[in-house]
Amino acid sequence: MISIILDKKRHNRKRFDCGVDALNNYLCLMANQQSARDNTRTFVLEDINQLNHIIGYYTLTMTSLDLNHLPKPLQKKHKNTQSAGLIARLAVDKRYIKQGFGEWLLIDSLKKLLSASETVGFTLIIVDAKEGAIEFYKKFGFSNFIDTPDKLYMTIADIRKSLGGCLRIGVVARES
Ligand SMILES: CC(C)(COP(=O)(O)OP(=O)(O)OC[C@H]1O[C@@H](n2cnc3c(N)ncnc32)[C@H](O)[C@@H]1OP(=O)(O)O)[C@@H](O)C(=O)NCCC(=O)NCCS
């Protein structure tokens, strides 16, 4: 499987339905525009039987980091850090859920951010989890920020270790 950049001429964005209006609407109305302005990048996984059908997508960008929301040991360690990689959105169409595509998209997004961090240098990856998806991210090794349960993080160091070992992440020695 391979993810490719969203192409509005190729992909049927209107057909996509993950059950969350905000995520459907973002793909339909905003993702392409934001990419054209270099604000975000959206990658999709196509259905190999019907290439214009989108199985799932994720959107990547950078975000500012409030160190006060990190556990104390990480605050100290990353005191010079001001920005982080962000998985701004990730969703699988309802017709394709529970077949491992969410896991595949998450790992694919982490590989891309890890690769970007080798060039521009940042220490954390953050996800904004929709209600009901927090446990999905925790399963793969993400931890809650203090006081913001729907915002989770994982260090690049932990991701590097996890992806270096096996694809199933989460069972790794945490930095904190
Ligand atoms: C959350 C979502 C991405 C999961 O996609 P999926 O393709 O069904 O997930 P997978 O089949 O790859 O599941 C991988 C593992 O995560 C688990 N999982 C899936 N969704 C989960 C959830 N909401 N909470 C906890 N665990 C979850 C699965 O049980 C599976 O575990 P297992 O291998 O031990 O059985 C998908 O349901 C979705 O798009 N939901 C709506 C949008 C959303 O909430 N997006 C995320 C936040 S922005």
The ligand as a Gaussian input file, in Angstrom:
#p B3LYP/6-31G(d) Opt

LIG

0 1
 C      -10.444000       5.890000      14.564000
 C      -10.299000       5.323000      13.151000
 C       -9.226000       6.113000      12.391000
 C       -9.866000       3.836000      13.268000
 O       -9.731000       3.301000      11.947000
 P       -9.824000       1.719000      11.645000
 O       -9.372000       1.507000      10.251000
 O      -11.147000       1.199000      12.025000
 O       -8.747000       1.154000      12.678000
 P       -7.928000      -0.226000      12.535000
 O       -8.794000      -1.278000      11.926000
 O       -6.635000       0.038000      11.871000
 O       -7.678000      -0.565000      14.060000
 C       -6.382000      -0.722000      14.608000
 C       -6.526000      -1.028000      16.073000
 O       -7.092000       0.102000      16.752000
 C       -8.292000      -0.281000      17.416000
 N       -9.250000       0.835000      17.285000
 C       -9.847000       1.276000      16.169000
 N      -10.608000       2.340000      16.449000
 C      -10.510000       2.542000      17.774000
 C      -11.078000       3.494000      18.668000
 N      -11.922000       4.444000      18.236000
 N      -10.729000       3.425000      19.978000
 C       -9.872000       2.466000      20.421000
 N       -9.301000       1.542000      19.621000
 C       -9.610000       1.579000      18.323000
 C       -8.789000      -1.529000      16.697000
 O       -9.586000      -2.325000      17.553000
 C       -7.480000      -2.200000      16.335000
 O       -6.963000      -2.882000      17.469000
 P       -6.537000      -4.442000      17.374000
 O       -5.568000      -4.544000      16.219000
 O       -5.916000      -4.718000      18.687000
 O       -7.797000      -5.167000      17.106000
 C      -11.652000       5.357000      12.374000
 O      -12.620000       4.650000      13.113000
 C      -12.166000       6.749000      12.075000
 O      -11.790000       7.339000      11.086000
 N      -13.069000       7.268000      12.929000
 C      -13.723000       8.534000      12.680000
 C      -12.786000       9.694000      12.647000
 C      -11.874000       9.810000      13.842000
 O      -12.307000       9.680000      14.984000
 N      -10.561000      10.045000      13.535000
 C       -9.479000      10.084000      14.508000
 C       -9.307000      11.360000      15.202000
 S       -9.038000      12.806000      14.281000

